[in-house]
Amino acid sequence: MLDNAKTPVTWEDTKAWIGRSLSASEGGECDAVEAGAIRRRLEVLEFGCPLHYDEKVAKEAGYKGVFAPYTMLQTYSGSANWRPGQPTLWWSSHPNFTMRAPMERAEVPQPGTHRFVTDIEIEYFQPVYLGDRVSVPERRLVNVNPKRTSVGDGAFLTWESRFWNQCGDPVGVACTTWYVYVPHPRREETTAGEERPGARGASVAGARTSVPERGTDPLSDFEDVKEGEDLPQVAFPITIQRLVMEAGANRDFNGIHHNREIAHSHGAPDMFCNNLFLQGMWERTVREYIGLRGTIRKIGPFRMRIFNPAGDTVVVKGNVLRKFRKDGQNYVELKMWSENSRGTSVGPGLVLVTLPSRYPDKV
């Protein structure tokens, strides 16, 4: 939650910060990529890809070694919420009190009290391997779009962040849009936490609910891909326990993702999946299609259209839009989206991958 009580501001004040270079975090050095954190992320997604835990398999597939799932990039760029010598973050014992993480203590004036991510686009330049440290030396506000929505009055704020490893090599760039707003008064006659009709498994038909033994299907050379073909669907039942495990795995502790009362105060029907969870669902689905030797180059742009709340099931779907060769690389462009019992909840959006060729000398 953002604190603007001291100085009343307008969205015009926010727009004045567009283009400025801003410090990305206040917490100091970020943690190194390590196997335990990767394991906790994999188990939430039931993502068994050995590239993320088996050194031998990763090297045989052409990588330098075990690396984190691509969608953990933002997780590893986050610094500590608290360090020895700092004052307490929990100065209230109210059960719904939420400490404010460094990224929430923003210097940019924003006349809103609540926020959540709505849009994401990330380009990946290289994986982050065990022992790597990711940093975001700066970020920039690139757009402010005031708008009233069903949950409140606010504005969509788009930020650009560039990610680097400890060697000074770029590893990725992200454009992330937040909706920052003041919620509409809650209509008490609406039971926000009630189970939606057909929520349990309504959109699971045809989706894969079992987990492949090694987390990937053995597609895949570029020549095997057929434009227009569908990817195997993957279903993700959303429970409170799974949301809590996901919060711990990706360090997004915003109460809207694991606390029903806080989610209601934001205008959501219930606690709901965060964008990192939804990105991870796409990554697992794509990896099980492209196999071990494919690389993920870009995810997005895509929009979170409706909430994906506890008690529902998210089914990830996709198909092949096109395949093409460029600059010596074999690209496949995938159209991806997520559905729950209320319809399309995420996307459609794009994922760009590369695949090896049986004819490597062919241009």
N, C-alpha and C positions, 0 to 999 in steps of 0.2 A: 504494500500500500504506500502511496506517495504522500508526502507531507507538504502541503502548500498553505498551511494555516497562517504563517507569518507574513507572507507577501502575496496579496491577490494578484493573479496574473491572467493573461488571456492567451489564446492560441496564436495571436500575432506576436506576442513575446517569445513563444516557442519557435516560431518561424525564423526569428532573428538569429537563431543558432544554426540554421541550415548551412552545411559546408564547413563548419569549424572542426578543427582537430581536437578531440577530447580524449582524456585518459580513459582507458578501458576498465580499469579496476583499481581498488584501493588496498587489496589484501596482500600484495607482495607476490612472490614467486609461486607459480602453479605447481601442482604435484606432478611427478613423473608418471608416465604410462606404466602401469604394472598389472600383472596377471590377475590378481585378486579382484580388482575393480572390473576388469573385462569379464571375468567369470560371473560376477553378480549381474552384469548387464545381459549376458547371454542367457542366463537362466530365466529372467523375466520374459524374454522373447521366445524362449525355447529354441534358441538359434544355435544349432550344433555345428556350425562351419568350422572345420579344423584349422583354417587359416588363422584363427584367433586364439588357438591354444596349443597347436602342434607345430613345433619348430621345423621338423623334418618335412612335413606336408607343405608348409608355407614356402620353404626354400625350393622344394621340387616344383612348385607352381610358379616360381620366378620372382618371389619376394625376398627381401633381405632377411626375413624372419617373421616371427609372430607380430601381428599388428592389431590395433584396436579396430572394432567396427567403424566404418567411416562416420556413422552418425553419432559417435562419441566425441567428435572433434570439439564441439561446444562444451561438453562436459569437462574435458581436460584443459580448457582455456579458463576455467573458473578458479579463482584463488580462494583462500580460506575465508570463511565467514568470521572466525574469531581466532586470535593468536594470543599466546601468553603475554600478560601485561596489559591487555586491553580491558576496558570496563565490560561488565556483563551485557549481553544482548537481551537477556530475559529479565527485564525489570518489572514485569507484571506476572502474577500467577493466574490470571484469567485463563481458563482452558483454551480459549480460541485466540489468545494473544499470539502474534506471529512476529518473530524477529525479522529485521530488515537486512537482507544480504547486501554486500558491497555494491552490486550493480543497481540496486534499488535506491541507493543514496545518490541519486543523479543530481548534477549541478544544473541541468537544463530545466528552466521553469516549465511546469506542465500543470494546467488547471484541471487535474483529474485526481480521483482518489483510488481508483481500481484499474487493473490492466490485465491483459492476457495476449498471447501471441496469436496472430491471425494468418500471416503469410510467411513463407520461407523460400529462399533460393540459395543453394550452396554449391559452389564449384570446388572440387577436390583436385589438388595438384599432385599430391603424393600421400601415402599412408603415414600414420604416426605409429612408430614401432615401440616395443618395450624399452623403457629408459628415456624416451624422448620427453621433452618438456615443451608445451605449447604456450605461446604468449600472444596477446593482442595489444600491441603497443598503443594503438589508438583506434578510435571509432568515429564515425561521422554521421550526423543526422542529415538525411538526404531528401526527406519529404515530410510534410505535415498536411493532413487532409481532414479538416473538421467535418464531423458527420454525426447525426443522430441515428441510433440503431435500436433494435428491439430491447437491448439491455440497458441503454443509457444514452446520455449526451456526452460526446467526446471527440476524439480525433484519432486517425490512424497515423502513427509515427513510424517511418521507415529508417532503419539504421544500417550502415555498411560497416562490417568488421573484417579485418584481414588477419589471418593466422600465420604464425611463423614458428619454426622449431628452434632448438637451442643452437643450431648451426647457422641461423640466419637465413634459412631457406623457406620460401613461402609454401605453405601446405594447404591453404584454402582461403576462400573469400565468401562471406555470407551477407545477404540482404534479408533482414528480418523486420517484419512489421508488427508493431504492438497496437492494440486498441486501448487507449488511455481514456477513462471516462468517469462520470459520476452516475451511478446506477439510478434508474427510475425507481420511485417508491414501489416497494414490493406489494403485490396484490395478494393479500392473505387468503383469499378464497381459493388460490391455486395451490394445490399440494405438490410442491416442487419435487419432493423426493419419492413420490409414488412410482411404482413400477409401470412402465409404459406397456400398453397392450402388445403382446407378441414380442416383447423385447428379448426374451431369452431364446436365442437360436433362430429368430425369424429370418435372418439373412444368411444362415450358415449353409443352406442347401447348395451342394456342389463344391463347397470349399473343403480344403484339406484340414482335417482336425488332428490327424496323426503326425508325428514328427519324423522326418527322414533320419535314418540311422546316423549319417554323417553330415546332416544339415544341408546337403547340396545334391542336386540331380546332375548326372554326368553329361550335360549337353556337350561340350559345346565348342564347336568351331563356328567361325563366322558363316561358313557355307551351310551350316545346318539350320540357320535361322530363316524363318519364312515370314515375310511381311503379312500382317493381318492375323497371325496366329495369337491365341490367348495364352497368357501365363497361367500356371496352376494357381487357383485361389487359395488363400490361407486365412483361417479364422482365428480371432483372438478374443475369447470371452473376457469381459472386463469385470473383475471383482475388486472389492475394497482392498483385500490383501495384495492383489497384483499391483494396484495403484500405489500402495505403500512401498512395496518392494522396488517399483520403478523410481519412486522419488528418491529412495536411498541410492539406487544404482546410478542415477544421472545427476543427483544433487540439486534437483529442482524441488525445493521444500515449500513452495507456495501452497497455502492451505486449500486453495480451490481444487487441488488435485488429490486431496486425501481427507478432507473435512467437509461433511455435508452442510453444516450450518454456514461455514465461510463461503462455500460455493453458492448457496442460496442468496447470500448477501450481495454476490456479484451478478445476480440475475440468471444463474445457471440452474438447470433442473436438478442437478446433483453434482457431487464431485466427479471430475472428468479427466480424460487422458491429456497429458501435456504434449507439446509439439515434438519433443524428443522421443517420446514413446511412439508417436505416430510415424515419425521418420524411421525409427527402428523397425516397425512393422513393414514398411516399404522395403527397407534394406534386406530383411530376411527373405521376403517374397522374391525380390530381384535376384539375390544370390542363389536361391534354390533353382532359379531358371538359368542363370549364366554359368554356373559351375565355378570351380576353383580358380581357373585361369583367367576369368574375366575381371575387369576393373570397373569400378563405379567412378565416373568422372563428374557427374552433376546430378543433383536432386532438386527439382523445382524449375520454374516457380509453381507453387501450389498454395491454395487457401484452405484453412480450416473453416468449413461452411456452417456446420452445426456442431454442438457439443457431442462428445462421445462419452456418455456417463456410465458410472458403475451400474451393473445390472443388465447392460446391453452387450452385444457382440459386434466387434468390428471385423469385417471381411475385406481383405485387400484383393483387388482385381487389377488386371492389366492386359495390354496387348501390344504387339509390335507395330509401330507406326511406319518405320522405314529402316533400312540398313544402307550404309554408304561407306566409301573409303575416302580418306582425306589425310594428307600429309603423312602417308605411310601407316595410318592407323585404320582399323576396322571398327566402325562405329555402328551401334544399334540404338535407336531412339524408341523408348517405351512410353506408352501412355498409361498412367497409373491412377487409381482412385480407391477410396475406402468407402464402405457402406455400413450403416447400422440399421436398426429397425425403422428409422424415420426417413431413410433414403441415403443419398450421397452425402457423406459427412466431410470428406477431405478430397480436394481436387475437383476435376481431373487435373493432373500435372504431369510433368515430363521427368524421366530419368534417362540420362545418357550413359551408356556403358561401352567398353571396348572388349573385343574378343579376339583370340588368336585365329590364324588362318592355317588351313592345311597346305596352302600355297604361299608361304611367306614372301616370296619374291614377286608376287603379283601386285601390281599397282592399281 
